Amino acid sequence: MNFWKEHATLRGVLIALFFVIGMVLTIAGWKMTGKLEGLGIMLVGIVFLLTALFVYNAAYKN
């Protein structure tokens, strides 16, 4: 499981991918004001953004 932690290019691509997907889902859900589906889409987007943070921080974990 250390393969993606040691390769900066792969890590950068994963972070960018999770960030872009998370932002798109969060903004798409935000535009659905008053609908429960919008809240669900926003929460999935937040999970993708938190995953991007996890991937970024994993390289610096002891």
BADRENTOR-499050 format. One record per atom (N, C-alpha, C, CB): z, y, x; atom name. Coordinates in Angstrom, 3 decimals. Glycine has a CB too. Layout:
BEGIN
R Z Y X CA
...
// end
This chain:
BEGIN
R 0.000 -1.195 0.822 N
R 0.000 0.000 0.000 CA
R 0.000 1.255 0.864 C
R 1.203 0.000 -0.934 CB
R 0.109 1.129 2.155 N
R 0.133 2.289 3.033 CA
R -1.262 2.785 3.380 C
R 0.883 1.960 4.295 CB
R -2.305 2.081 2.960 N
R -3.666 2.463 3.334 CA
R -3.993 3.880 2.883 C
R -4.671 1.485 2.739 CB
R -3.738 4.202 1.605 N
R -4.061 5.533 1.107 CA
R -3.110 6.594 1.617 C
R -4.056 5.535 -0.390 CB
R -1.937 6.201 2.073 N
R -0.999 7.169 2.646 CA
R -1.442 7.624 4.036 C
R 0.404 6.565 2.718 CB
R -2.128 6.759 4.760 N
R -2.504 7.048 6.138 CA
R -3.884 7.681 6.280 C
R -2.456 5.793 6.938 CB
R -4.695 7.672 5.252 N
R -6.050 8.214 5.326 CA
R -6.116 9.531 4.551 C
R -7.084 7.195 4.768 CB
R -6.242 10.621 5.296 N
R -6.179 11.966 4.712 CA
R -7.334 12.222 3.748 C
R -6.187 13.020 5.815 CB
R -8.511 11.729 4.051 N
R -9.669 11.979 3.181 CA
R -9.488 11.307 1.828 C
R -10.961 11.480 3.844 CB
R -9.084 10.063 1.846 N
R -8.852 9.343 0.599 CA
R -7.743 10.004 -0.207 C
R -8.503 7.880 0.882 CB
R -6.680 10.385 0.460 N
R -5.567 11.053 -0.207 CA
R -6.026 12.373 -0.819 C
R -4.412 11.294 0.779 CB
R -6.832 13.137 -0.086 N
R -7.342 14.406 -0.594 CA
R -8.224 14.230 -1.819 C
R -8.111 15.120 0.485 CB
R -9.054 13.205 -1.788 N
R -9.927 12.930 -2.941 CA
R -9.096 12.522 -4.153 C
R -10.952 11.821 -2.600 CB
R -8.096 11.672 -3.940 N
R -7.234 11.263 -5.055 CA
R -6.475 12.451 -5.641 C
R -6.243 10.189 -4.594 CB
R -5.938 13.299 -4.778 N
R -5.200 14.468 -5.253 CA
R -6.119 15.387 -6.055 C
R -4.576 15.235 -4.067 CB
R -7.306 15.656 -5.525 N
R -8.250 16.530 -6.229 CA
R -8.674 15.922 -7.561 C
R -9.485 16.797 -5.359 CB
R -8.928 14.627 -7.579 N
R -9.345 13.954 -8.805 CA
R -8.253 14.015 -9.872 C
R -9.710 12.500 -8.512 CB
R -7.027 13.654 -9.499 N
R -5.918 13.700 -10.455 CA
R -5.648 15.127 -10.928 C
R -4.651 13.110 -9.828 CB
R -5.773 16.100 -10.028 N
R -5.524 17.491 -10.401 CA
R -6.561 17.991 -11.403 C
R -5.526 18.382 -9.157 CB
R -7.832 17.731 -11.127 N
R -8.891 18.206 -12.018 CA
R -8.787 17.542 -13.389 C
R -10.273 17.936 -11.402 CB
R -8.581 16.232 -13.415 N
R -8.441 15.528 -14.695 CA
R -7.226 16.044 -15.454 C
R -8.321 14.005 -14.472 CB
R -6.122 16.243 -14.749 N
R -4.907 16.751 -15.391 CA
R -5.094 18.135 -15.971 C
R -3.771 16.771 -14.408 CB
R -5.756 19.023 -15.231 N
R -5.978 20.379 -15.737 CA
R -6.921 20.375 -16.941 C
R -6.548 21.273 -14.628 CB
R -7.982 19.565 -16.876 N
R -8.928 19.504 -17.996 CA
R -8.228 18.987 -19.252 C
R -10.134 18.599 -17.643 CB
R -7.446 17.930 -19.115 N
R -6.753 17.379 -20.284 CA
R -5.696 18.343 -20.820 C
R -6.100 16.041 -19.927 CB
R -4.974 19.005 -19.945 N
R -3.945 19.936 -20.386 CA
R -4.567 21.113 -21.135 C
R -3.127 20.437 -19.188 CB
R -5.632 21.659 -20.618 N
R -6.280 22.799 -21.278 CA
R -6.959 22.362 -22.582 C
R -7.317 23.452 -20.331 CB
R -7.571 21.186 -22.576 N
R -8.195 20.682 -23.805 CA
R -7.151 20.458 -24.894 C
R -8.955 19.373 -23.526 CB
R -6.004 19.917 -24.525 N
R -4.939 19.718 -25.503 CA
R -4.346 21.029 -25.973 C
R -3.853 18.850 -24.923 CB
R -4.290 22.003 -25.091 N
R -3.745 23.310 -25.434 CA
R -4.628 24.016 -26.468 C
R -3.605 24.175 -24.175 CB
R -5.932 23.777 -26.408 N
R -6.852 24.397 -27.355 CA
R -6.732 23.799 -28.752 C
R -8.274 24.258 -26.860 CB
R -6.099 22.641 -28.852 N
R -5.948 21.975 -30.152 CA
R -4.612 22.387 -30.782 C
R -6.028 20.418 -29.995 CB
R -4.433 23.668 -30.989 N
R -3.175 24.204 -31.502 CA
R -2.884 23.661 -32.901 C
R -3.218 25.739 -31.526 CB
R -1.668 23.188 -33.083 N
R -1.230 22.711 -34.385 CA
R -1.552 21.257 -34.671 C
R -1.830 23.542 -35.429 CB
R -2.150 20.563 -33.733 N
R -2.494 19.155 -33.953 CA
R -1.658 18.277 -33.023 C
R -4.015 18.909 -33.718 CB
R -1.199 17.172 -33.553 N
R -0.379 16.257 -32.763 CA
R -1.193 15.608 -31.645 C
R 0.229 15.180 -33.662 CB
R -2.475 15.404 -31.858 N
R -3.328 14.826 -30.814 CA
R -3.380 15.749 -29.598 C
R -4.756 14.571 -31.355 CB
R -3.363 17.048 -29.847 N
R -3.373 18.013 -28.753 CA
R -2.151 17.872 -27.864 C
R -3.448 19.422 -29.300 CB
R -0.998 17.654 -28.486 N
R 0.228 17.449 -27.717 CA
R 0.127 16.189 -26.873 C
R 1.442 17.365 -28.649 CB
R -0.422 15.125 -27.444 N
R -0.586 13.880 -26.695 CA
R -1.520 14.047 -25.515 C
R -1.103 12.787 -27.601 CB
R -2.613 14.768 -25.724 N
R -3.568 15.001 -24.639 CA
R -2.918 15.836 -23.543 C
R -4.841 15.703 -25.168 CB
R -2.133 16.831 -23.937 N
R -1.440 17.657 -22.943 CA
R -0.443 16.832 -22.136 C
R -0.720 18.823 -23.629 CB
R 0.269 15.937 -22.778 N
R 1.236 15.096 -22.070 CA
R 0.551 14.158 -21.089 C
R 2.063 14.290 -23.063 CB
R -0.598 13.624 -21.467 N
R -1.359 12.782 -20.539 CA
R -1.827 13.621 -19.353 C
R -2.574 12.123 -21.255 CB
R -2.241 14.853 -19.617 N
R -2.641 15.754 -18.544 CA
R -1.504 16.052 -17.590 C
R -3.170 17.038 -19.117 CB
R -0.309 16.244 -18.121 N
R 0.867 16.494 -17.286 CA
R 1.179 15.269 -16.427 C
R 2.087 16.861 -18.161 CB
R 0.975 14.077 -16.973 N
R 1.191 12.857 -16.191 CA
R 0.214 12.808 -15.016 C
R 1.027 11.596 -17.084 CB
R -1.036 13.190 -15.245 N
R -2.014 13.220 -14.150 CA
R -1.619 14.257 -13.091 C
R -3.427 13.532 -14.700 CB
R -1.125 15.422 -13.509 N
R -0.697 16.435 -12.549 CA
R 0.503 15.950 -11.737 C
R -0.352 17.740 -13.273 CB
R 1.433 15.280 -12.383 N
R 2.585 14.738 -11.667 CA
R 2.172 13.616 -10.718 C
R 3.632 14.228 -12.658 CB
R 1.163 12.853 -11.097 N
R 0.642 11.811 -10.207 CA
R 0.021 12.434 -8.965 C
R -0.395 10.936 -10.939 CB
R -0.672 13.554 -9.141 N
R -1.236 14.259 -7.983 CA
R -0.121 14.702 -7.043 C
R -2.071 15.481 -8.438 CB
R 0.977 15.198 -7.587 N
R 2.121 15.582 -6.751 CA
R 2.731 14.372 -6.048 C
R 3.187 16.282 -7.598 CB
R 2.806 13.245 -6.751 N
R 3.345 12.029 -6.149 CA
R 2.501 11.572 -4.963 C
R 3.427 10.915 -7.189 CB
R 1.174 11.610 -5.133 N
R 0.281 11.193 -4.047 CA
R 0.426 12.147 -2.858 C
R -1.197 11.149 -4.534 CB
R 0.536 13.436 -3.142 N
R 0.698 14.415 -2.062 CA
R 1.997 14.179 -1.305 C
R 0.667 15.847 -2.621 CB
R 3.084 13.972 -2.005 N
R 4.393 13.824 -1.370 CA
R 4.598 12.465 -0.712 C
R 5.472 14.048 -2.385 CB
R 3.831 11.459 -1.089 N
R 4.020 10.115 -0.546 CA
R 3.758 10.068 0.963 C
R 3.103 9.128 -1.264 CB
R 2.887 10.932 1.442 N
R 2.564 10.922 2.874 CA
R 3.741 11.422 3.711 C
R 1.323 11.787 3.148 CB
R 4.610 12.212 3.119 N
R 5.720 12.804 3.853 CA
R 7.041 12.060 3.650 C
R 5.884 14.238 3.442 CB
R 7.002 11.003 2.893 N
R 8.205 10.201 2.657 CA
R 8.466 9.311 3.871 C
R 8.057 9.340 1.363 CB
R 9.711 9.181 4.241 N
R 10.063 8.371 5.424 CA
R 9.739 6.953 5.222 C
R 11.511 8.496 5.762 CB
// end
